[in-house]
């Protein structure tokens, strides 16, 4: 993905030039929108990865549990509608396009439409708050592959920076977490545990990106924002061959440990996700909730940012950053803003090959 007039080095992590753009591409994972879509969608996700049929059957049942409809596309369309209003009222009034990696609207089709519409330079907002191969670099590769397929180098694309510690992400998550905490009676607060979750990824992938560091920082900022001096980080949605190590502990294992520690209530914060899509609805609201109930623990799942006005405003602010010379780049905590020029070795996949089904759910 091109960065106009900029070359990434260790000391040049930001594009400080004023630049003009004529569109925004919202780029996401995609998901089925009916029972007949489920199998074709899963085959898209796992193409070339030799995923056993039994595993596909298992994941297909997750979708069929919700009538074969993933909410992710509708949630992205709602976010786009809110962002269109934000840009129209406050500028810049850019047209917004929507593309997916694994389902309609496919990113190649979207970029073809952008080209036909005369778009020459566009920004990309990826629906992932954390840096990893599957959550960042692979989306850049998707755009490059689409341009190659179309045999063109236009439009050019620049990606908005990762926002895990941006006030427009952290502040709404603090508000959501506080609202969930308020549902727990004061006498049970001392035995309430705060658990942050994100998608597990292979250890080989984690070694080549800042995923864990960013997750820990975002979790710390939210925990401190609601007055918790400690918290737990857990992972969910682990898939792939059992012999390949992934980030742990799993949320279900953490719930068992909390039961043994005398925890009565848990607040589960899906900090690694920006909307209540399938991995939130099934892995947390269904599996984890059932596990907690069996263990005698009250589980309260914290909401995601979704279309929170402050989050929508944040996306506009990130757009303005890339259009402004030497912009301010808001960031909370000690790590500062994430780069907006990706180094060549950023978020490499690791040494064990592609994850076989790390994102079999959206």
N, C-alpha and C positions, 0 to 999 in steps of 0.2 A: 504494500500500500504506500503510495508516494507521499512524501512530505515536501511541499514546494520550497525549493531553495534552501533546504536544511539537510545537514548530515549529522547522524547521531554519533557522539563520542562520549567518553566518560564525563567530560566537562561540559558538553553541550547536550543537555537533556531536555531543553525546552525550545520551542519555536517562538521567538520574541518579535517576529515581524508581523506587521499588519497585513492581513490577507482577506481576500474577497471569496465568498462562497455563494452558490446559488441554489443549494438544496441540502437537506439533511436525510440521511438514511438511518432508520432504526433497524438494527440487525439483531435477530434473535434465533432461538433454537427451532421453534416450530412444534406443532403437535397435531394429532388427529382431531377431526371435528365431526366424527361419526363412527359407528362400529365398523363400517366397511373400510375406513381409513387406517385402522389400527395396525394390521399386519403390513401393508405397504409402507407405512411410516416406520415401523420397527426395522424393516428390511433396509430402508434408507439409512437409519441410524447405525446399523451394524454391518453395512455392506463391506465385504472383504475381510471381516474380522473373525470368521469361523465361530460365531456364537452358537452354542448348542440350541437345538429346537426347544428343549425343555425350558431353557432360560427365556426364550421368546414367549413361550406359552405363559410363563409366570408373569412376565411384565405385561403381556396382553391382558391378563386378568385384572391387573391394576386399573387399566383404562376402562375395561368393560364394567368394572365396579361402578364407574361413573358414566355408563351408557356410551362408552367409546369416545367421549368428548374430553379433550384436554382444554382447560380454561385459558391456556397461555396466549393463544391468538386473540381471543376476545379481550384479555387483559392488556395486551400490547396495543390493540386498537383503541381501547379506552385511554391509555396513556398518550397515544398519538393525538387523540381528539383534545385532551386537556392541554397538551403541548402546543397544538395549533392555536388554541385560544390564547395561551400565554404569549406566543410569538406575535400573534395578530395585535394584541393589546399593548405589548411592550417592545416588540421588535427584537431581532431582525425578522421580518415577515418572510421566512423561507418556506417553500413547499416541503412537505415531509413524505418520504417514501418508506415502505415497509417491506423487508425481505427476511427470509428464513433460511437456515441451513438445511433443514430436513423435511419441510413440508410447505405447501402453498401459503403465501406467495414465495416461491423460490428466489433466492438472491440473484441468480442469473437472469431470471425473467424481469425482476425489478430493475436491475441495472440496464437491461435492454430498453425498458420503458423510459428510464431516466435519459438514456442516450437519445432516444427518439424525441424526447421533450426538449432536447437542447441543453441539458445540464452539462456543464464543463468541469466544475469543481464542487465537491460535496464533502460534508462532514459525516462521520459515522458515530452513532451512539450505540454501543453494545450493551445489552441488558444484563450485565454482570458487574458487580461491585468490586470483585477481587481478580487479581492477576494470576493466570495459569495458562497452560497451553490450550485447554479446551474452552476456557472462558475469555481468552483474549487473542493469543497468536493465531489459533485456528480460524477465528473469524476474519482476521486479516488475510489468511490464506484463502478463505472462501471468496473474498472479494477479488483477490489476484487471479484465482482460478476462473471466476466468472468472466473477468476481462479477457483472459486467455481464450476461453471458449468463444467469446464474442469477437475475438481477433481485433481487439481495440485497446488503446491505452487511455481512452476517455469514457466516462468522466475520471478525473483524478480524485482520490479519496484521502482524507486525513482523519484519523481516529481521535475522538475526544478522550481525555485522560481518565484513568480509573479513579473512582470517587469514593473509595472505602472510608476515607477520613474527612470527606467534605462535610461542612456543617449542614448542607442541604440533605444529606443522607443520615448523618448521625442524629441530628436534632429530632426529626420525625420518629426515628427508632427509639429515642429516649421517651418521647411522648407516648408511643405505643406501649412501651414496656411499663411505664408508670401507670397507664390505664389498666393494664393487666394486673399489676401489683395491687392496685386499689380494690380489686375484687376479692383479695385475700384478707380475712379478718385479722386485726392487729395481734390477737393472741397466738396466731399461727405464723407470724412473720419470722420468728426466731428459728423455726424449723422449715423455712422455705428456701429452696435452692434455685439459683439463677443459672440456666444452662443455655449456652449459645451453640447453634448448629450451623453447619455448612456441608456442602456436598463433599464426600470423601474423594480423594484422587490418589492414583498410585504414588508410592514413595519416590519412584524414579522421576516422576513428573514434578513432585513437590520440591525435589532438590534443585531444580532449575528455574524456580520462580519464587516470588515473594508471597505466595498464597498464605502460608502459615503466619508469617509476620504480620501481614495485613489483617488477617482474621483475628489474631490476638489483639492488635491495636484497636480495631473497630469494636470488638467485644469489651475491651477495657474502657473505652470512652463511653459506651452506653451504660455499662455497669456503674461507673462512677457517677454518671448523670442521674441515676435513680438511687444513689446512696448505698450501693453494695460494695463492700471492701474486698470481697472475693467472689469468684464465679467459676464455672466449669465450661470447658469447650469440648463439644462432642461432634461426631460426624455421622452422616446419614447417607443412604442411597448407594452404598458400596456395591459394586458388581464386578464382573470379570472373574478369571480363574482364581480359585482359592489359594493357589501357590504363589500368586503375585501379591506382595505386601502393599496395603493401602493405609492411608492415615487412619488412626484410631485414637480414642475409643469410639465405638458405635453408641449411638444414643440409647439403644435398648439395653446395652450392657451398663451404661451409666445409670439408668433408672434402677437396675437391680442393686448397684452399689449404694445408691441414695436410700433405697429402702433399708438396707443393712445399717446405714448411718443414722437412721431415725428421722429421715426427711418426711414431712407430711404433705408438702406442696412443692411443685416445681413450676417455674416460669420458663418455658422453652421459647427462645428467641431465634427465629430462622434468619440470622444476620447475613447469611450467604446468599439470600434470595431477595428479589425486589418485588415479587408478587406471589399471590397464593395459588401457585400452579400445582401440577400433579405431585411433585415431590414433597410439597407442603401438605396437600390434602390427603395423600395416601400415607406417606412415610411418617408424618407427624400426627395429623388429625385422626388417622385410622390406626396404623400399627402402633405408634408410640402411645397413643391415648389408650388403646386396648391393653397394652403392656402395663401402663401405669395403673389402670383400674384393677387389673389382676393382682398388682403388688400392693394395692391399698393406698396409692398415692394420688392426690388431686393434681392433674396436669392442666395448666392453663397455657395455651399457645398464644404467643404474642403476634400481633398483626405485622404484615410487611408494609413497606412504604407505598406500594401501589401508585395511586394518583394523588397522593398527599400534595397540597399546593406548594409546600416548601421544596419538595423533591422535584416537582415539575419546574419550579423556578430555578433550581440548581442546574437542570439540563440547559435552560436558556443561558445561565451564567457561564457554563462551560463552552457554549457556542460563542458567546461574546469574547471569552478569553482568546479563542483561536483567531478572532477577527481583529484583535487589538494589539498594538505594539507594546511590548513590556507590560503585560497585564498583571493585576493582582491575581494570585491563585490561592483562594482560601483553603486552609487545611487545619484540622485540629490535631492536637498531640505533638509529639516530638519528631515524627518522621518527615513532616513537610509534605508538599504536594507531590503526587506521582508524576513521572515524566510524561510529556506528550509526544516525544520523539522516541520510538521504540528502538533500542539497540538491536544489532543483528542477531545477537545471541540471547535475546530476551524470551523468557517463557518457552524454552525448548521442551520437546516432548519427553525426553529421557531416553534411557537405553533399552527399555524392554518392549518397544513398539507401541502402537496405538492402544489405548484402553479399549477392551473389547466391547464394553457397553456402559461406560461411565455415565452416559447421559441417555440411557434407554428410556428414562422418563424425563420430561422437559425441565 
